[in-house]
Amino acid sequence: MNRKMFEQSRIAAREIAALGADRIDAILRSVADAVEAHATELLDANAADCAALDKADPRYDRLLLTGQRIADIAEGIRAVAALPSPLGITLDSITRPNGLLIRKVSVPFGVIGVIFEARPNVAFDVFALCFKAGSACLLKGGHEAAATNAVAADIIHRTLEAEGVCTDAAVLLGNTGDDALAMLRARGEVDLVIPRGSRRLIDWVRENALVPVIETGAGVCHTYFHSSGDIATARDIAYNAKTRRPGVCNALDCLVVDRARLSDLPAICYHMADKNVEIYADDEAYAALEGAYPYLRHAGDDDFGREWLDYKLSVRTVGGLEEAIGFINDHTSHHSECIIAENREATEAFLHDIDAACVYANVSTAFTDGGQFGFGAEIGISTQKLHARGPMALREICTYKYLITGAGQTRQ
């Protein structure tokens, strides 16, 4: 790949940063209008992509666009436009004894690359967030969504051109591994790369990148039913977290159950049969569900710590809170974990001791989402600890610099 492309993105980033908040918001609204105006183009391209993918593939639902999903994309872009600018915010300020005023102020990253798999809406989300945050974006989608991503990029480019803005503000890279590698090794031109997808993708990016990386995407999510938990709460939360959209990163993968409450397991899992959820249970949980649940399998060691991305669920039996916390911390991807409990001390211990970006008490893990947190759209859920953790929305895709002003001070 020609590194000139990355240099042009750098120039475009400087142009975006100089536009000003009102102009940025107006352009984003124009992009949202264009998405709706060209919905038929998007649907036709998406139909071609979907035709090449088996409907039974867990990625199919992520890939599929509908009229409503396109409307949601447009509204998501408008929602980003309506948010306050994340730039130029004084994050901290101190006046030193010698009179120096030191301010920590939010600024754009510059050029942000995002590698994503079969979710064409991500192209619009990434562009909107990066543009609002004063940065250019490099989009590396999966081959599954090649036609849809091409139309998405064309819609963005036509709008930018009509608004008199350099189209290098959003660059769609090719579909090969070499295209991705070129971005990962573009030190000095690319400021940050964010992989959004499977653990395999994230590991590959981390192993090959020479530019800074923030990991997002892979979610191995547990819900722990404590001995003090309410059955109806556990039933509703487990059902929602598993079946709402099984192919997303905040979906439930493993239900952890206190041994003292195994007799309640059939009642908790009963409604999952409506969605043909296959349960992979350890020996004790299997015995509790046998004859009471139709889609039951014996779990193997590989079925724990696994992101299913499908209508499948593992169930693990534990002796109590301490064992549950240890099991989850050993198998977590540090994304989202939940406890169902009425005991306050157990709840507080779980919230404190679980090592994840988002830890819930009596709430479905499906809420791990920038929009649900009130942040607007997101680029992904960061599962690491440096720079950003959890939903990566506008403020998380900015960096900062220190501005120091004085009156002629010199250092002794």
Secondary structure, 3 states (H helix, E strand, C coil): CCCHHHHHHHHHHHHHHCCCHHHHHHHHHHHHHHHHHCHHHHHHHHHHHHHCCCCCCCHHHHHCCCHHHHHHHHHHHHHHHHCCCCCCCEEEEEECCCCCEEEEEEEECCEEEEEECCCCHHHHHHHHHHHHCCCEEEEECCHHHHHHHHHHHHHHHHHHHHCCCCHHHEEECCCCHHHHHHHHCCCCCCCEEEEECCHHHHHHHHHHCCCCECCECCCCEEEEECCCCCHHHHHHHHHHHHHCCCCCCCCEEEEEEEHHHHHHHHHHHHHHHHHCCEEEECHHHHHHHCCCCCCEEECCHHHCCCCCCCCEEEEEEECCHHHHHHHHHHHCCCCEEEEECCCHHHHHHHHHHCCCCEEEECCCHHHCCCCCCCCCCCCCEECCCCCCCEECCCHHHEEEEEEEECCCCCCC
